[in-house]
Amino acid sequence: MKHILLLIFVFTVFYSFSQEKEFYLQGQVVDRNNNPIPDAYIINFRISDKNTSRANGVFDARVLPSDSLVFSHVSFFRKTVSVFDILKNPVVEMQLDTININPINISASKKSDYE
């Protein structure tokens, strides 16, 4: 009987420690110059939770310690960051997505490419 009670106690303790608790994580999204990025889209795919950063770049997300968050913005490259990394450093730096366009000359007179 003592062995059965001991096994039940041990399994109860392991079960209670194995469950992870959700918590709210707060951080900030910035660019290379530490300027805040407003309206960055933050996604937690595990629970399909979607948030946007405020005007000062600060965001809130409901997470587990094992989750990863995806940050995206129309002017920046998409970035995936683990919750563990955000807990170490709550500032997420995104890289600017620029496209260089060749210059176009506009003139008042009509000229063809041959001229």
All heavy atoms as an XYZ file, in Angstrom:
938
protein
N       0.819     -1.193      0.000
C       0.000      0.000      0.000
C       0.865      1.260      0.000
O       0.529      2.238     -0.672
C      -0.929     -0.047      1.221
C      -1.890      1.083      1.287
S      -3.066      0.920     -0.041
C      -4.098      2.268      0.293
N       1.969      1.231      0.744
C       2.857      2.380      0.793
C       3.473      2.647     -0.570
O       3.660      3.799     -0.960
C       3.965      2.161      1.830
C       3.498      2.198      3.247
C       4.665      2.003      4.184
C       4.202      1.967      5.617
N       5.316      1.750      6.541
N       3.794      1.583     -1.295
C       4.401      1.749     -2.624
C       3.425      2.382     -3.610
O       3.820      3.216     -4.428
C       4.895      0.400     -3.162
C       5.995     -0.205     -2.361
N       7.132      0.477     -2.011
C       6.140     -1.449     -1.832
C       7.919     -0.295     -1.308
N       7.340     -1.493     -1.176
N       2.173      2.006     -3.525
C       1.164      2.571     -4.417
C       0.975      4.060     -4.116
O       0.915      4.890     -5.032
C      -0.168      1.807     -4.292
C       0.008      0.380     -4.819
C      -1.267      2.524     -5.063
C      -1.198     -0.500     -4.611
N       0.893      4.411     -2.842
C       0.757      5.817     -2.468
C       1.981      6.625     -2.889
O       1.860      7.766     -3.347
C       0.522      5.949     -0.965
C      -0.836      5.485     -0.456
C      -0.874      5.542      1.064
C      -1.933      6.323     -1.050
N       3.154      6.033     -2.739
C       4.377      6.700     -3.159
C       4.390      6.934     -4.667
O       4.743      8.028     -5.129
C       5.605      5.891     -2.736
C       6.956      6.476     -3.119
C       7.163      7.796     -2.390
C       8.062      5.500     -2.806
N       3.983      5.931     -5.450
C       3.920      6.090     -6.909
C       2.909      7.162     -7.316
O       3.176      7.975     -8.201
C       3.566      4.760     -7.569
C       4.689      3.737     -7.650
C       4.168      2.426     -8.204
C       5.813      4.268     -8.523
N       1.758      7.152     -6.667
C       0.749      8.172     -6.974
C       1.282      9.559     -6.644
O       1.120     10.507     -7.424
C      -0.564      7.877     -6.224
C      -1.217      6.623     -6.785
C      -1.522      9.065     -6.314
C      -2.424      6.146     -5.999
N       1.946      9.698     -5.522
C       2.521     10.977     -5.140
C       3.591     11.435     -6.132
O       3.603     12.597     -6.556
C       3.118     10.879     -3.731
C       3.810     12.132     -3.285
C       3.078     13.258     -2.952
C       5.186     12.196     -3.239
C       3.708     14.425     -2.554
C       5.827     13.350     -2.840
C       5.094     14.467     -2.504
N       4.457     10.519     -6.536
C       5.531     10.860     -7.475
C       4.950     11.291     -8.822
O       5.364     12.305     -9.398
C       6.511      9.678     -7.636
C       7.444      9.894     -8.814
C       7.293      9.464     -6.360
N       3.978     10.555     -9.342
C       3.379     10.927    -10.624
C       2.620     12.242    -10.536
O       2.609     13.033    -11.478
C       2.467      9.805    -11.144
C       3.216      8.641    -11.710
C       3.054      7.377    -11.185
C       4.105      8.811    -12.760
C       3.740      6.299    -11.701
C       4.795      7.754    -13.280
C       4.628      6.484    -12.745
N       1.990     12.509     -9.403
C       1.288     13.783     -9.217
C       2.266     14.944     -9.221
O       2.017     15.989     -9.843
C       0.498     13.766     -7.901
O      -0.380     12.649     -7.894
C      -0.295     15.045     -7.730
N       3.395     14.782     -8.560
C       4.399     15.843     -8.519
C       4.976     16.082     -9.898
O       5.098     17.225    -10.352
C       5.512     15.501     -7.499
C       6.683     16.445     -7.640
C       4.960     15.537     -6.088
N       5.330     15.008    -10.625
C       5.870     15.174    -11.983
C       4.859     15.809    -12.920
O       5.197     16.644    -13.752
C       6.328     13.831    -12.559
C       7.644     13.365    -12.022
C       7.804     12.063    -11.587
C       8.729     14.217    -11.944
C       9.016     11.629    -11.090
C       9.940     13.800    -11.461
C      10.085     12.494    -11.022
N       3.601     15.430    -12.793
C       2.566     15.991    -13.648
C       2.383     17.478    -13.383
O       2.233     18.271    -14.309
C       1.251     15.245    -13.427
C       0.125     15.745    -14.284
C       0.084     15.457    -15.649
C      -0.891     16.529    -13.759
C      -0.945     15.922    -16.449
C      -1.914     17.004    -14.540
C      -1.934     16.696    -15.883
O      -2.945     17.166    -16.671
N       2.422     17.880    -12.127
C       2.227     19.295    -11.804
C       3.406     20.147    -12.272
O       3.237     21.292    -12.660
C       2.006     19.483    -10.309
O       3.166     19.129     -9.589
N       4.625     19.614    -12.261
C       5.780     20.373    -12.726
C       5.891     20.392    -14.243
O       6.505     21.273    -14.812
C       7.078     19.819    -12.134
C       7.316     20.242    -10.727
C       7.395     19.305     -9.718
C       7.446     21.584    -10.402
C       7.609     19.696     -8.412
C       7.650     21.989     -9.100
C       7.733     21.034     -8.098
N       5.297     19.423    -14.920
C       5.457     19.338    -16.373
C       4.550     20.313    -17.117
O       4.771     20.585    -18.286
C       5.168     17.919    -16.844
O       3.807     17.601    -16.649
N       3.527     20.820    -16.476
C       2.620     21.732    -17.158
C       3.211     23.135    -17.195
O       3.632     23.669    -16.184
C       1.272     21.762    -16.459
C       0.518     20.471    -16.584
C      -0.865     20.581    -15.995
O      -1.252     21.630    -15.505
N      -1.605     19.497    -16.041
N       3.236     23.711    -18.387
C       3.726     25.073    -18.546
C       2.554     26.039    -18.414
O       1.438     25.745    -18.841
C       4.383     25.239    -19.906
C       5.618     24.399    -20.086
C       6.217     24.570    -21.471
O       5.456     24.801    -22.428
O       7.430     24.474    -21.578
N       2.816     27.159    -17.857
C       1.786     28.180    -17.671
C       1.973     29.290    -18.700
O       3.083     29.732    -18.956
C       1.888     28.782    -16.263
C       1.822     27.779    -15.146
C       0.414     27.391    -14.850
C       0.414     26.484    -13.631
N      -0.778     25.773    -13.462
N       0.862     29.733    -19.273
C       0.918     30.871    -20.186
C       1.122     32.157    -19.398
O       0.670     32.275    -18.262
C      -0.379     30.987    -20.981
C      -0.466     30.054    -22.142
C      -1.668     30.359    -23.013
O      -2.546     31.134    -22.601
O      -1.711     29.822    -24.101
N       1.806     33.099    -20.025
C       2.012     34.399    -19.400
C       2.054     35.451    -20.494
O       2.164     35.140    -21.677
C       3.297     34.418    -18.558
C       4.556     34.137    -19.336
C       5.318     35.166    -19.839
C       4.973     32.832    -19.540
C       6.475     34.912    -20.552
C       6.122     32.562    -20.246
C       6.879     33.605    -20.753
N       1.936     36.709    -20.082
C       2.002     37.815    -21.036
C       3.431     38.318    -21.136
O       4.080     38.569    -20.127
C       1.066     38.957    -20.628
C      -0.350     38.697    -21.044
C      -1.246     38.113    -20.171
C      -0.773     39.013    -22.326
C      -2.550     37.852    -20.559
C      -2.069     38.756    -22.725
C      -2.946     38.178    -21.836
O      -4.228     37.914    -22.231
N       3.887     38.434    -22.350
C       5.234     38.903    -22.642
C       5.136     40.292    -23.246
O       4.273     40.549    -24.096
C       5.901     37.948    -23.641
C       7.272     38.302    -24.145
C       8.286     38.173    -23.018
C       7.666     37.382    -25.273
N       5.998     41.185    -22.807
C       6.016     42.534    -23.360
C       7.414     42.833    -23.861
O       8.406     42.478    -23.233
C       5.606     43.551    -22.301
C       5.391     44.938    -22.865
C       4.874     45.885    -21.800
O       5.468     46.002    -20.743
N       3.772     46.550    -22.100
N       7.493     43.453    -25.023
C       8.772     43.820    -25.611
C       8.590     45.009    -26.533
O       7.515     45.611    -26.591
N       9.650     45.323    -27.276
C       9.600     46.462    -28.187
C      10.229     46.068    -29.515
O      11.245     45.370    -29.558
C      10.334     47.656    -27.604
C      10.201     48.908    -28.442
C      10.908     50.095    -27.834
O      11.851     49.943    -27.077
N      10.452     51.293    -28.183
N       9.626     46.543    -30.596
C      10.130     46.312    -31.946
C      10.795     47.594    -32.418
O      10.179     48.656    -32.402
C       8.989     45.909    -32.904
C       9.539     45.562    -34.272
C       8.191     44.760    -32.344
N      12.073     47.498    -32.832
C      12.823     48.674    -33.276
C      13.534     48.364    -34.586
O      13.696     47.211    -34.972
C      13.856     49.131    -32.216
C      13.175     49.555    -30.934
C      14.872     48.048    -31.947
N      13.991     49.438    -35.257
C      14.804     49.265    -36.453
C      16.282     49.328    -36.075
O      16.634     49.323    -34.903
C      14.443     50.293    -37.531
C      14.722     51.724    -37.107
O      15.261     51.935    -36.016
O      14.395     52.637    -37.889
N      17.147     49.393    -37.082
C      18.592     49.376    -36.847
C      19.067     50.566    -36.026
O      20.025     50.475    -35.261
C      19.307     49.352    -38.203
C      20.799     49.204    -38.105
C      21.402     49.150    -39.463
N      21.130     50.416    -40.146
C      21.707     50.791    -41.259
N      22.544     49.996    -41.848
N      21.420     51.948    -41.817
N      18.385     51.700    -36.132
C      18.758     52.923    -35.409
C      18.021     53.074    -34.082
O      17.972     54.162    -33.521
C      18.499     54.151    -36.286
C      19.308     54.104    -37.550
O      20.438     53.633    -37.557
N      18.723     54.567    -38.645
N      17.418     51.999    -33.599
C      16.642     51.976    -32.353
C      15.418     52.887    -32.391
O      14.948     53.344    -31.351
C      17.501     52.304    -31.131
C      18.411     51.156    -30.774
O      18.082     50.002    -31.012
N      19.555     51.468    -30.227
N      14.893     53.148    -33.575
C      13.626     53.868    -33.710
C      12.490     52.852    -33.581
O      12.545     51.780    -34.185
C      13.530     54.563    -35.063
C      14.582     55.627    -35.228
O      14.949     56.302    -34.278
N      15.104     55.773    -36.431
N      11.447     53.157    -32.814
C      10.346     52.201    -32.662
C       9.601     51.999    -33.979
O       9.483     52.913    -34.799
C       9.448     52.847    -31.616
C       9.832     54.272    -31.578
C      11.249     54.373    -32.035
N       9.126     50.786    -34.174
C       8.369     50.447    -35.383
C       6.905     50.275    -34.986
O       6.541     49.293    -34.340
C       8.894     49.151    -36.029
C      10.373     49.298    -36.401
C       8.055     48.787    -37.240
C      11.008     48.027    -36.888
N       6.047     51.230    -35.356
C       4.627     51.070    -35.042
C       3.966     50.121    -36.042
O       4.422     49.951    -37.173
C       4.072     52.488    -35.180
C       4.999     53.158    -36.129
C       6.347     52.524    -35.934
N       2.885     49.505    -35.630
C       2.052     48.638    -36.472
C       2.795     47.425    -37.025
O       2.470     46.933    -38.109
C       1.421     49.432    -37.621
C       0.544     50.555    -37.119
O      -0.133     50.360    -36.097
O       0.547     51.643    -37.739
N       3.796     46.923    -36.303
C       4.415     45.652    -36.677
C       3.445     44.545    -36.279
O       2.776     44.614    -35.255
C       5.756     45.477    -35.978
N       3.358     43.522    -37.096
C       2.416     42.430    -36.895
C       3.128     41.306    -36.155
O       4.165     40.821    -36.619
C       1.928     41.969    -38.269
C       0.635     41.227    -38.280
C      -0.518     41.780    -37.754
C       0.560     39.962    -38.846
C      -1.703     41.091    -37.788
C      -0.625     39.272    -38.888
C      -1.758     39.841    -38.356
O      -2.930     39.159    -38.389
N       2.600     40.872    -35.007
C       3.205     39.823    -34.195
C       2.248     38.639    -34.158
O       1.076     38.792    -33.797
C       3.509     40.312    -32.758
C       4.507     41.476    -32.792
C       4.076     39.196    -31.913
C       3.903     42.793    -32.567
N       2.742     37.446    -34.529
C       1.899     36.258    -34.618
C       2.484     35.156    -33.740
O       3.676     34.866    -33.813
C       1.799     35.745    -36.065
C       1.339     36.848    -37.000
C       0.876     34.543    -36.146
C       1.480     36.517    -38.451
N       1.634     34.524    -32.937
C       1.968     33.310    -32.209
C       1.145     32.201    -32.859
O      -0.063     32.106    -32.639
C       1.636     33.445    -30.723
C       2.053     32.244    -29.922
O       2.403     31.207    -30.470
N       2.018     32.374    -28.615
N       1.786     31.349    -33.686
C       1.058     30.348    -34.457
C       0.481     29.233    -33.585
O      -0.485     28.590    -33.972
C       1.957     29.737    -35.534
C       2.147     30.636    -36.713
C       3.374     31.203    -36.979
C       1.100     30.930    -37.553
C       3.552     32.034    -38.061
C       1.252     31.766    -38.641
C       2.479     32.318    -38.895
N       1.031     28.999    -32.404
C       0.537     27.922    -31.548
C      -0.920     28.152    -31.168
O      -1.723     27.228    -31.176
C       1.393     27.806    -30.278
C       0.954     26.669    -29.353
C       1.735     26.677    -28.060
N       1.610     27.924    -27.331
C       0.605     28.228    -26.522
N      -0.397     27.406    -26.349
N       0.581     29.396    -25.891
N      -1.275     29.381    -30.841
C      -2.653     29.680    -30.444
C      -3.351     30.623    -31.425
O      -4.430     31.116    -31.150
C      -2.697     30.274    -29.021
C      -1.834     31.525    -28.917
C      -2.315     29.257    -27.989
C      -1.940     32.241    -27.590
N      -2.720     30.882    -32.563
C      -3.257     31.788    -33.583
C      -3.561     33.159    -33.002
O      -4.579     33.773    -33.315
C      -4.510     31.203    -34.231
O      -4.203     29.996    -34.869
N      -2.675     33.643    -32.156
C      -2.823     34.951    -31.530
C      -2.091     35.983    -32.376
O      -0.923     35.797    -32.704
C      -2.256     34.911    -30.113
C      -2.550     36.167    -29.329
O      -3.533     36.855    -29.666
O      -1.791     36.462    -28.377
N      -2.791     37.052    -32.727
C      -2.212     38.096    -33.574
C      -2.304     39.427    -32.850
O      -3.348     39.758    -32.298
C      -2.950     38.169    -34.898
C      -2.905     36.874    -35.675
C      -3.952     36.866    -36.770
C      -4.138     35.511    -37.350
N      -4.868     34.594    -36.508
N      -1.210     40.178    -32.844
C      -1.155     41.486    -32.208
C      -0.403     42.445    -33.112
O       0.309     42.021    -34.020
C      -0.429     41.413    -30.857
C      -1.173     40.574    -29.858
O      -2.370     40.748    -29.684
N      -0.476     39.656    -29.221
N      -0.535     43.729    -32.828
C       0.272     44.736    -33.513
C       0.971     45.586    -32.468
O       0.475     45.749    -31.349
C      -0.581     45.646    -34.419
O      -1.592     46.250    -33.632
C      -1.192     44.875    -35.566
N       2.121     46.112    -32.848
C       2.857     46.973    -31.922
C       2.220     48.360    -31.907
O       1.650     48.817    -32.888
C       4.329     47.052    -32.306
O       4.474     47.608    -33.589
N       2.342     49.018    -30.771
C       1.767     50.359    -30.613
C       2.693     51.399    -31.253
O       3.712     51.064    -31.844
C       1.564     50.643    -29.127
C       0.547     49.697    -28.502
C       0.190     50.111    -27.096
N       1.133     49.678    -26.084
C       1.148     48.479    -25.528
N       0.282     47.559    -25.924
N       2.025     48.182    -24.590
N       2.345     52.666    -31.130
C       3.114     53.752    -31.756
C       4.544     53.825    -31.244
O       5.450     54.235    -31.964
C       2.417     55.092    -31.530
N       4.774     53.399    -29.999
C       6.127     53.407    -29.447
C       6.853     52.079    -29.662
O       7.909     51.845    -29.102
C       6.096     53.765    -27.955
C       5.251     52.808    -27.146
O       4.648     51.884    -27.670
N       5.204     53.036    -25.849
N       6.284     51.175    -30.474
C       6.910     49.901    -30.801
C       6.693     48.810    -29.778
O       7.133     47.684    -29.971
N       6.001     49.102    -28.684
C       5.788     48.121    -27.621
C       4.665     47.164    -28.021
O       3.668     47.566    -28.600
C       5.456     48.830    -26.288
C       5.102     47.838    -25.199
C       6.636     49.682    -25.857
N       4.847     45.875    -27.701
C       3.848     44.858    -28.005
C       3.624     43.985    -26.777
O       4.464     43.897    -25.883
C       4.284     43.988    -29.187
C       5.481     43.130    -28.902
C       5.334     41.840    -28.420
C       6.761     43.614    -29.115
C       6.446     41.059    -28.142
C       7.871     42.837    -28.854
C       7.714     41.552    -28.365
N       2.466     43.334    -26.730
C       2.117     42.346    -25.704
C       1.723     41.070    -26.430
O       1.074     41.126    -27.483
C       0.926     42.804    -24.862
C       1.225     44.048    -24.066
O       2.341     44.142    -23.547
O       0.342     44.919    -23.966
N       2.085     39.922    -25.852
C       1.702     38.651    -26.446
C       1.509     37.622    -25.354
O       2.253     37.600    -24.370
C       2.761     38.180    -27.433
N       0.523     36.770    -25.514
C       0.282     35.654    -24.599
C       1.077     34.465    -25.109
O       0.860     34.003    -26.235
C      -1.208     35.348    -24.560
C      -1.613     34.433    -23.435
C      -3.082     34.252    -23.429
N      -3.425     33.543    -24.667
C      -4.661     33.283    -25.035
N      -5.672     33.697    -24.342
N      -4.896     32.618    -26.153
N       2.007     33.954    -24.297
C       2.947     32.934    -24.769
C       3.204     31.861    -23.709
O       2.879     32.032    -22.541
C       4.302     33.569    -25.154
C       4.169     34.518    -26.324
C       4.929     34.264    -23.973
N       3.810     30.782    -24.175
C       4.439     29.776    -23.332
C       5.942     29.925    -23.499
O       6.402     30.471    -24.505
C       4.030     28.368    -23.766
C       2.611     27.912    -23.442
C       2.352     26.540    -24.043
C       2.392     27.866    -21.942
N       6.747     29.428    -22.561
C       8.200     29.560    -22.704
C       8.765     28.884    -23.956
O       9.815     29.269    -24.450
C       8.747     28.898    -21.442
C       7.640     28.967    -20.455
C       6.365     28.899    -21.249
N       8.064     27.899    -24.497
C       8.572     27.172    -25.662
C       8.099     27.758    -26.993
O       8.459     27.238    -28.053
C       8.141     25.706    -25.580
O       6.729     25.628    -25.527
N       7.320     28.822    -26.985
C       6.778     29.404    -28.217
C       7.818     30.220    -28.982
O       8.850     30.602    -28.441
C       5.598     30.330    -27.902
C       4.356     29.572    -27.504
O       4.309     28.351    -27.713
O       3.426     30.210    -26.969
N       7.485     30.483    -30.233
C       8.236     31.426    -31.061
C       7.242     32.412    -31.644
O       6.111     32.056    -31.960
C       8.965     30.709    -32.188
O      10.006     29.927    -31.679
N       7.671     33.656    -31.791
C       6.821     34.705    -32.350
C       7.376     35.130    -33.700
O       8.591     35.201    -33.883
C       6.766     35.909    -31.411
C       6.198     35.660    -30.017
C       6.294     36.929    -29.181
C       4.764     35.186    -30.094
N       6.476     35.429    -34.628
C       6.850     35.907    -35.955
C       6.514     37.391    -36.024
O       5.380     37.788    -35.763
C       6.122     35.130    -37.065
C       6.470     35.678    -38.431
C       6.443     33.650    -36.976
N       7.503     38.200    -36.376
C       7.345     39.648    -36.510
C       7.393     39.988    -37.989
O       8.312     39.562    -38.691
C       8.473     40.379    -35.772
C       8.460     40.171    -34.302
C       9.070     39.069    -33.730
C       7.831     41.085    -33.471
C       9.056     38.875    -32.366
C       7.812     40.903    -32.104
C       8.427     39.790    -31.554
N       6.419     40.770    -38.450
C       6.426     41.187    -39.851
C       5.913     42.613    -39.955
O       5.134     43.081    -39.118
C       5.590     40.234    -40.713
O       4.242     40.296    -40.344
N       6.392     43.282    -40.979
C       5.991     44.655    -41.273
C       6.203     44.852    -42.759
O       7.073     44.231    -43.361
C       6.835     45.651    -40.459
C       6.326     47.057    -40.522
N       6.676     47.918    -41.532
C       5.510     47.752    -39.699
C       6.090     49.083    -41.324
N       5.374     49.009    -40.219
N       5.421     45.723    -43.349
C       5.484     45.922    -44.787
C       6.854     46.439    -45.254
O       7.289     46.121    -46.352
C       4.316     46.848    -45.221
C       4.709     48.279    -45.309
C       3.681     46.395    -46.473
N       7.563     47.173    -44.420
C       8.846     47.767    -44.814
C      10.060     46.997    -44.309
O      11.179     47.415    -44.543
C       8.938     49.193    -44.268
O       7.875     49.969    -44.739
N       9.837     45.879    -43.601
C      10.939     45.146    -42.994
C      10.857     43.667    -43.337
O       9.794     43.145    -43.666
C      10.912     45.323    -41.467
C      11.146     46.733    -41.014
C      10.108     47.635    -40.906
C      12.420     47.175    -40.727
C      10.321     48.940    -40.506
C      12.652     48.479    -40.321
C      11.602     49.359    -40.213
N      12.009     42.993    -43.232
C      12.043     41.555    -43.430
C      11.332     40.862    -42.268
O      11.404     41.311    -41.132
C      13.488     41.031    -43.498
C      14.187     41.359    -44.784
C      15.212     42.278    -44.799
C      13.827     40.737    -45.957
C      15.866     42.587    -45.972
C      14.476     41.031    -47.138
C      15.494     41.959    -47.150
N      10.689     39.738    -42.555
C      10.027     38.945    -41.525
C      11.079     38.310    -40.622
O      12.132     37.881    -41.092
C       9.180     37.860    -42.183
C       8.444     36.981    -41.186
C       7.593     35.995    -41.885
N       6.505     36.732    -42.513
C       5.542     36.175    -43.199
N       5.525     34.891    -43.387
N       4.586     36.909    -43.721
N      10.774     38.227    -39.330
C      11.739     37.691    -38.366
C      11.012     36.791    -37.368
O       9.959     37.154    -36.852
C      12.431     38.842    -37.636
C      13.540     38.412    -36.726
C      14.286     39.625    -36.196
C      15.504     39.191    -35.421
N      16.306     40.333    -35.002
N      11.592     35.622    -37.100
C      11.058     34.703    -36.102
C      11.990     34.697    -34.900
O      13.197     34.508    -35.054
C      10.944     33.283    -36.686
O      10.121     33.326    -37.855
C      10.345     32.333    -35.676
N      11.422     34.907    -33.714
C      12.213     34.999    -32.487
C      11.565     34.105    -31.429
O      10.345     34.117    -31.269
C      12.278     36.451    -31.963
C      13.145     36.547    -30.733
C      12.781     37.390    -33.042
N      12.380     33.334    -30.718
C      11.850     32.486    -29.645
C      11.552     33.340    -28.408
O      12.164     34.383    -28.189
C      12.842     31.371    -29.299
O      13.977     31.912    -28.675
N      10.624     32.875    -27.601
C      10.250     33.589    -26.381
C      11.446     33.658    -25.430
O      11.653     34.664    -24.758
C       9.038     32.900    -25.714
C       8.780     33.439    -24.321
C       7.813     33.068    -26.586
N      12.249     32.604    -25.401
C      13.436     32.592    -24.546
C      14.376     33.750    -24.894
O      14.893     34.425    -24.010
C      14.159     31.248    -24.681
C      15.380     31.131    -23.831
C      15.268     30.960    -22.463
C      16.633     31.219    -24.393
C      16.394     30.864    -21.668
C      17.767     31.126    -23.606
C      17.645     30.946    -22.244
N      14.576     34.006    -26.201
C      15.435     35.117    -26.619
C      14.830     36.471    -26.242
O      15.552     37.401    -25.882
C      15.693     35.068    -28.120
C      16.572     33.897    -28.519
O      17.322     33.398    -27.644
O      16.506     33.476    -29.691
N      13.510     36.591    -26.331
C      12.859     37.853    -25.963
C      12.939     38.072    -24.457
O      13.073     39.209    -23.999
C      11.402     37.881    -26.457
C      11.371     37.816    -27.980
C      10.678     39.130    -25.980
C       9.995     37.670    -28.571
N      12.887     36.999    -23.677
C      13.030     37.142    -22.233
C      14.434     37.622    -21.862
O      14.601     38.387    -20.915
C      12.728     35.821    -21.527
C      11.252     35.419    -21.488
C      11.111     34.009    -20.933
C      10.442     36.395    -20.682
N      15.441     37.194    -22.623
C      16.804     37.658    -22.375
C      16.980     39.107    -22.793
O      17.627     39.884    -22.099
C      17.825     36.792    -23.131
C      17.989     35.411    -22.555
C      19.182     34.677    -23.123
C      19.150     34.571    -24.610
N      20.216     33.746    -25.179
N      16.422     39.473    -23.957
C      16.520     40.833    -24.485
C      15.165     41.204    -25.071
O      14.827     40.748    -26.167
C      17.618     40.919    -25.549
C      17.789     42.316    -26.079
O      17.261     43.282    -25.535
N      18.524     42.439    -27.166
N      14.369     42.039    -24.403
C      13.010     42.323    -24.866
C      12.923     43.263    -26.072
O      11.833     43.638    -26.474
C      12.349     42.945    -23.639
C      13.458     43.530    -22.864
C      14.654     42.665    -23.114
N      14.046     43.638    -26.647
C      14.037     44.513    -27.822
C      14.306     43.658    -29.061
O      15.338     42.997    -29.167
C      15.092     45.623    -27.695
C      15.117     46.479    -28.940
C      14.824     46.467    -26.466
N      13.355     43.677    -30.014
C      13.482     42.915    -31.254
C      13.853     43.888    -32.361
O      13.111     44.819    -32.660
C      12.161     42.188    -31.597
C      12.278     41.457    -32.916
C      11.775     41.249    -30.474
N      15.015     43.670    -32.975
C      15.488     44.552    -34.040
C      15.161     43.933    -35.392
O      15.506     42.787    -35.658
C      16.998     44.754    -33.928
C      17.548     45.711    -34.947
C      19.054     45.902    -34.802
O      19.521     46.004    -33.659
O      19.724     45.948    -35.839
N      14.493     44.716    -36.243
C      14.134     44.239    -37.579
C      14.990     44.951    -38.621
O      15.377     46.102    -38.443
C      12.642     44.478    -37.829
C      11.752     43.678    -36.900
S      10.015     43.848    -37.272
C       9.878     42.901    -38.768
N      15.273     44.240    -39.711
C      16.102     44.773    -40.793
C      15.213     45.343    -41.896
O      14.238     44.711    -42.308
C      16.994     43.663    -41.382
C      17.950     43.067    -40.367
C      18.940     44.092    -39.860
O      19.404     44.943    -40.596
N      19.227     44.021    -38.575
N      15.577     46.517    -42.374
C      14.821     47.209    -43.414
C      14.888     46.444    -44.729
O      15.943     45.952    -45.127
C      15.380     48.626    -43.601
C      14.556     49.602    -44.406
C      13.205     49.830    -43.747
C      15.292     50.915    -44.531
N      13.761     46.312    -45.392
C      13.671     45.633    -46.680
C      13.629     46.695    -47.770
O      12.592     47.302    -48.027
C      12.411     44.774    -46.729
C      12.288     43.978    -48.011
O      13.278     43.898    -48.764
O      11.207     43.418    -48.255
N      14.769     46.963    -48.388
C      14.839     47.997    -49.419
C      15.057     47.358    -50.784
O      15.725     46.342    -50.912
C      15.979     48.984    -49.145
O      17.196     48.249    -49.058
C      15.739     49.735    -47.861
N      14.509     48.000    -51.778
C      14.689     47.566    -53.161
C      15.249     48.751    -53.934
O      14.638     49.824    -53.971
C      13.349     47.117    -53.786
C      12.777     45.936    -53.001
C      13.537     46.750    -55.247
C      11.384     45.549    -53.420
N      16.403     48.560    -54.529
C      17.001     49.628    -55.333
C      16.415     49.596    -56.738
O      16.409     48.565    -57.402
C      18.518     49.457    -55.392
C      19.159     49.667    -54.039
O      18.665     50.452    -53.256
N      20.233     48.949    -53.772
N      15.931     50.745    -57.167
C      15.311     50.863    -58.485
C      16.228     51.701    -59.364
O      16.764     52.733    -58.933
C      13.924     51.538    -58.360
C      13.029     50.691    -57.469
C      13.291     51.724    -59.727
C      11.696     51.340    -57.157
N      16.408     51.263    -60.606
C      17.229     52.020    -61.551
C      16.582     53.370    -61.835
O      15.354     53.477    -61.923
C      17.404     51.247    -62.853
C      18.212     49.978    -62.656
O      19.048     49.915    -61.762
N      17.962     48.974    -63.476
N      17.401     54.414    -62.004
C      16.830     55.740    -62.276
C      16.158     55.800    -63.647
O      16.567     55.122    -64.588
C      18.039     56.670    -62.214
C      19.212     55.805    -62.418
C      18.842     54.441    -61.923
N      15.144     56.644    -63.729
C      14.407     56.847    -64.974
C      14.518     58.314    -65.342
O      14.275     59.195    -64.511
C      12.919     56.465    -64.804
C      12.803     54.999    -64.432
C      12.135     56.765    -66.061
C      11.407     54.587    -64.053
N      14.916     58.584    -66.585
C      15.022     59.965    -67.067
C      13.730     60.357    -67.758
O      13.270     59.678    -68.675
C      16.200     60.114    -68.036
C      17.517     59.861    -67.343
O      17.665     60.192    -66.173
N      18.453     59.263    -68.051
N      13.167     61.460    -67.341
C      11.932     61.965    -67.931
C      12.243     63.307    -68.579
O      12.819     64.195    -67.958
C      10.842     62.128    -66.859
C      10.553     60.773    -66.219
C       9.591     62.738    -67.454
C       9.608     60.838    -65.070
N      11.858     63.424    -69.858
C      12.106     64.685    -70.553
C      10.815     65.129    -71.246
O       9.918     64.342    -71.480
C      13.238     64.519    -71.564
O      12.866     63.579    -72.551
N      10.802     66.420    -71.657
C       9.615     66.994    -72.285
C       9.492     66.592    -73.729
O       8.395     66.533    -74.275
C       9.653     68.502    -72.154
N      10.589     66.330    -74.413
C      10.530     65.962    -75.832
C      10.505     64.446    -75.968
O      11.078     63.717    -75.181
C      11.739     66.538    -76.569
O      12.915     65.995    -76.043
N       9.832     64.011    -77.042
C       9.743     62.573    -77.301
C      11.023     62.113    -77.976
O      11.450     62.675    -78.990
C       8.550     62.262    -78.196
C       7.224     62.425    -77.521
C       6.138     61.973    -78.468
C       4.801     62.043    -77.826
N       3.718     61.590    -78.731
N      11.648     61.086    -77.443
C      12.808     60.469    -78.065
C      12.641     58.962    -77.961
O      12.170     58.440    -76.968
C      14.102     60.883    -77.365
C      14.463     62.318    -77.538
C      15.789     62.601    -76.909
C      16.165     64.071    -77.085
N      17.452     64.385    -76.486
N      13.050     58.306    -78.992
C      13.008     56.849    -78.941
C      14.326     56.323    -78.421
O      15.312     57.060    -78.290
C      12.718     56.291    -80.338
O      13.802     56.578    -81.194
N      14.409     55.076    -78.143
C      15.636     54.453    -77.663
C      16.720     54.485    -78.736
O      17.903     54.526    -78.417
C      15.388     53.013    -77.230
C      14.583     52.928    -75.960
O      14.600     53.919    -75.198
O      13.972     51.885    -75.703
N      16.309     54.516    -80.005
C      17.268     54.523    -81.097
C      17.989     55.862    -81.198
O      19.155     55.922    -81.519
C      16.532     54.204    -82.415
C      17.445     54.116    -83.593
C      18.322     53.048    -83.738
C      17.452     55.099    -84.564
C      19.171     52.967    -84.819
C      18.285     55.052    -85.643
C      19.157     53.962    -85.767
O      20.003     53.884    -86.843
N      17.309     56.954    -80.883
C      17.883     58.293    -80.994
C      18.835     58.487    -79.844
O      19.722     59.193    -79.749
C      16.805     59.358    -80.991
C      15.911     59.278    -82.193
C      14.720     60.222    -82.064
O      14.609     60.938    -81.056
O      13.909     60.236    -82.986
